[in-house]
Structure formats: C-alpha cells, structure tokens
Amino acid sequence: MTEGRRAVIVAAARDWLGTPYRHQASAKGAGADCLGLVRGVWREVLGSEPETPPPYSPDWMEASREERLFDACRRLLVELPTAEAGPGDVLLFRMRAQGPAKHLGILVETGGDEPRMIHAYSGRGVVGSSLGPSWRRRIAAAFSFPE
C-alpha cells in the first residue's frame, strides 16, 4: 500500500475519534462498534461496502467458536504478516487466548515508543490507544484494505 493511501486511511480513522460506542452501529459522530469503525473507514476510502454484516450479539461467536470475523476479513481485506502491518492496516484481535477473533482496530502510528491504534471500545467509544504488550499479545492477524 502506498504512503499516500495509508495517510488517507489514518486520517479517515482519526476523523471517527470521539464517536460514542454503539453496538452494531457505523455512523461517524453518532455511534460505532469496532466493526462499524472499519466499515465506516471502508466507505470513506473505498466507497460502497461489498457486503453488510448480519446482526450479531456483543458476545458473538463465543458459544460456537466460529471465526466469522476472521473469515470475513480474509474474504474482504488483504492478509499480511503481522510484523509487516503499518499505518492504515487493520488489526484483528482475540480477546481471550483460546477465544474467537472478535475485535478490530486500525493501526495509525508505528514509530516512537509504542505503536498506536484507533478502535471502538465498549464504554469508551472510538478512541486512540497505545498498542502496548497487552494488546500486542492478542493480535490474531493483520490486513490491508484492498487497492
């Protein structure tokens, strides 16, 4: 991905900062969850979404252990080695070591002391966070938006 494209994605993600957390929402300034944030950035950068996710509960996939989010990322985004992730790439997380991957963030900075990401977090909204050791050990995969 070009540096210019990365900058556009990062700027779009930063524009969502402060959006309140709303489960299943994807409306800048009104509400978003982590998937809604990525969907919104997709719309701003690439245009129409290729598919609409089905309804999901906050604890989705916990009982079935299905990797629906992982599968969707592989289908719609471009998977890359996590060590190669750069600003503008999407990070997929497992919140528990043996649990399904079910959280997304957009990497916005890789230089300095610690990388930073933007994600929507329950109870906090769309925020910027340090990608410290607790987040890094939860990374399941990294993806780029398609060209």
Secondary structure, 3 states (H helix, E strand, C coil): CCHHHHHHHHHHHHHCCCCCECCCCEECCCEECHHHHHHHHHHHHHCCCCCCCCCCCCCCCCCCCCCHHHHHHHHHCEEECHHHCCCCCEEEEECCCCCCEEEEEEEEECCCCCCEEEEEECCCEEEEEECCHHHHCCEEEEEECCC
